[in-house]
Amino acid sequence: MMRETDETEPGSVDARLAARLGELRAERGWSLDELSRRSGVSRSTLSRLERGELSPTAALLGKLCTVYGRTMSRLLLEVEADPPQLVPAARQPVWRDEASGFVRRSVSPPHTGLRAEVIEGTLAPGAAIAYENAPVSGVEQHVWVLEGMVEITVDGTVHTVRSGDCLRFRLRGPSHFHCPGPEQVRYALMIVLP
C-alpha cells in the first residue's frame, strides 16, 4: 500500500527519492511501460511515484530495488541530503601508516551520490605501498604531484611522476607507489568511480 501525499516539499527525502527513482529509470533508457513490465508495478503508480504524488511502501521499494540491482539501504543512502560543499581542513580525516611512511588525508571524502573524491598522499623517502588489486575495477585515477617525485607502477609499466606532472589511468589490477627520494613526495589523488 502507498500513502498519498498532499504536496512533496522540494528538498524532502520523499522528493529526493522520487527524483532518484526517475533518474534510475532514465539512466537505463526505460519507459514507464518497460519498468512496469519488469517490476510488476502499474505504469500509473510508477508515474505518480516519480512525480512525488505517492510515498512508496517497503514492498514497492523492494520490487524497484530488485529491478535496479541495488539494496534498499543503498537506494536510501543515494537520497541523503547533499553533502556539505565546504570540507574544512580540520574535518578532513588523516590516516598514517607509520610502517610504510604513508600519510593519507581525505580532502574531499566520498559521499553517496558523488562519484569522485580527492586525497592528499605523502610518502617518505624510500617508502613504498603496493595494492594487490583495484578497489573497483575500472576506477579512474589522476595523480598530480605537488612536491617531490614518485614512481607509480600501473599495468606493469613504471611511470616517474615529478612535481607538477599528472598521471591519469583506469585501474583494473595491481598498482605500486614508491618514493625514491631524496625528499618526500606529496601528491593529490583524484578518484572517480565508473
N, C-alpha and C positions, 0 to 999 in steps of 0.2 A: 504494500500500500504506500502511496505517496501523499505528502502534505501539500495542499495548495498554498502558494504564497501570495500575499496581497501585493507586495512590491519588494523586489530584491534590491537592497541597497548596493550601489556600485562597488564598494570596497569590501563587502561582506564575504565570508567564507563561501556561502551559497552562490554568490555571484562569481567568485573566482572558480568554484567547482564547475559551474555551468559553462563558463568560458573555456576551461581546460578540457572538458568533455567535447566541446565543439572543435577545439584545436586538435585533439587526438583523432577525431574523425577526418578532419581536413588534411592532416598530415598523411593519412593513408589514401586520400583521394576517394573516399567512400561517400556515397549519397546517403540520405536518411533511410531510403529503402534498403540499401545494401547493409547498413548497420542493423536495421530491423531484422533482416533475414538472418544475419549472423548471430544476433543476440536473443531473438525471440521476443523482443520488446516492440510494441506497436510504434509505427512511424510517428503518430501524433504525440505519444508520450515522450519519445526521444526529442521531438521538436520543442515541446513545451519545457522539457528538462534543460535543453541547451539555451533556451531563452530565459531561464531562471523563473519560470512560472510554476514549476513543481520542485519540491525538495525530495530527493530520492531516498528510498529506504535502503537498508544494508543489503537486502536481497537483490534489488535492482542494481546497486553499485557493484555487487558481486558478479552479476552477469556481465556488466560492461567491463569490469576489470579482467575477466576471463578472456573476453574478445580482444582487449587491448594488450594482453600479456603482461599484466603488472599486478602486484598485490594491492589490496585496498590501502594498506599503510603507505605504500609508495605514492599512490594517487593522491592521498590526503596530504602527504608531505609536499607534493608538487603545487598545492594550492595554499601553502602557508603564506603569510604576509610577505611582501617584498623584503629582501634582505636590506640592511642598512646601506645607504650609499657610501657613507664615510666609515672606514675602519681605522680608528686611531691607533697609532703605533703602540701605545700601552696595552691595547687589546689584541694585538697580533701574537698568537701563540708561538713560542720559541721552544724548539726541542734540540737537545745537544746529545751527540753520541761521542762521548769522551774517548772511547776506544779507537774510533776511526778518525777523529779530528774533524767531524762534520757538524755544522750548526745549521738548522733549518728554521727560518722564520716564515710563517704563513701570513704573507702580506695581505692577500685577498682570499680568505678561506673559502672552501667550497660551500655552496648553498643550493638547496633544492631549487630547481628552475633555472639555474645558471650553469652553463657548460664549462666555464673557464675558471681557473684560479691562478694566482701569482705567488711564487715562492722566492725568497731570497736564500741562497745557499752560500755557505762559506766552508772552504776546505783548507786545512793547514798544509804547509809544505810537506810533501811526501804522502799525504793522506789519499786513500782510495776507497771508493764504495762501489759495490757491484750489486746489480739487481738481476735475479735469475730470469725474470720474465716481465712483460708489460703488465701493469695493474689492470688495464683494459686494453685488449688488442686493438691496434689502430689509433691509440690515443695520440693526439698531435702535441708536440713539444717544441718550444722555442727557447733556446738557452742564449742569453745575452750576457756576455762577460763584462762586468763593471770595473774590476781591478784584477790584475794578475793574468794567469794563463791556466787552462785546464785541458786535459786530453780526454775526449769523450769517444768511447767505442760504441758504435751502433751498427748492427748488421755486419759485424766482423771488420768494419772499417774504423781506423783511429783518426779522429779529427782533432787537430790542435787549434784551440779557440783562444784568441788573445783579447786583451782589453779593447772593447768597442765592437768586436766581432759578434755575430749571431749565427748559431747553428740551429736549423729547423728540420724536423723529421717526423714521421709517423712511426711510433714504436710498436713492434709486433713480437719482439723477442727480448733477449737479454741486453743489458747496457752496462757500461762501466765508466766511472768518473775518476780521474786521477789528477792530482795537483803535483806536477814535477818540481815546483819551487823555482827559485829560492824563496819566493814570498807566497803568502796565502792567495787564494783566488776567491773572489766574491762575484756572484752572478745572480741574475734574475732568471727564473724558470717559469714560463707561461705554459700551462697545461690546459688543453681544450679537449673535452670528451667528444667522441664521434657521435 
